[in-house]
Amino acid sequence: MRIPTRVRRTPSRIKDGINAVRMLLPRCWFDAAKCARGLDALKLYRADYADKLQALRPHPVHDWTSHAADSFRYLAMTLDGRAGQSGFHRQIEYAQRGLV
């Protein structure tokens, strides 16, 4: 079995990839038992809060959740070819189906 591969350049803005994940998640179905660790990583992926700036820092925290979240982000960027082209502020198109 041959799996087609695509080479994707690293996105210049992490926010573009995070937005692509936000658009992909409503269309995803996960096996709760088999994907538990990956789902935990996606849930716990976060950015630190800067007290001085009263805002979140621009880059997410690099910890054990980073690798799983980055992998899912690259998947989302690859599946959504428009993600890196039109920028972070593109309108999110949510699926019209219900969530389970």
N, C-alpha and C positions, 0 to 999 in steps of 0.2 A: 504494500500500500504506500503510495507516494503522497505526502502532504505538501500542498503548495506553500511556498514561503514568500514572504514579502519583507524586504529590508526597509525599516522605518528609521529615519534620522531622529535623533533625540530632540524632542520639542524644546523650543527656546523658552517657553513659559510653562511652568508646572501647572499654573491655573488652567491652561487650555486642556491639559490632560485630566485634571480633576473635574472640569466641566463635562468632558466627554464621558467620564465615569458616571456622573449624575444623570446624564441622558440615557446611558446604557442600563443602569441598575433596575429601573422599572420594567424592563423587558427580560430580566434574568430570572431564572428559577434555580435554586440551590438545594441540594440534598443536605438537610440539616446535620445529619450524622457524619457524612463523609467530608463535608466542607466546613465543619465546626471551627477548626483552627484558622482557616482563611477568612471566614466570616468575622471571627473575633478580631483578626488583624484589621479588616476593613472598618469595623466599628470603632476600634481604638486608635486609628490613624488620626493625628491631630497636629495642630500648630500650637506653640506656646503663646501665652498672653504676656505682652510687654506692659508692665505696670506704668512705666514712664510715659509710654506712647498712648496708653489706654486703648490698645488695639492688638489684634493677633499679629504675630511675626509673619513676614512674607513667605517663609519656607516651613514646611512641616518638620516635626521632630524626627531625627534619624534614630530609630530604635528597632526592635524586633518586628514591628508592624510595617516598616518601610519597604522591605523586599516584596512582601505579598501585595501591598498596595501599589507599588511601582509596576509590578507584573500586570495587575489588573488594569492599571492606567494605560500601559502600552497596548494591551488588548483593546481597550476602548478606543484609543487613538487610531489603531489599525482598522478596526471595524467601521469607524466613522471617519472616512477620508477627509471630510470637511473640517474636522476639529482643529487642526493646526492652521487652516487657511483663513478662516473668517474671524478668529479671535475669541477671547474669553467672553465677551459680552453678547454673543449670539444667543438668541432666545432658546430656552430649553423646550424641546418638544416631548411631552410626556405621552406614554402609551395610553390608549383609550380603554385598555382592559383593566379589570380589577386586580388587586393584589391578593395573594393568598398568604 
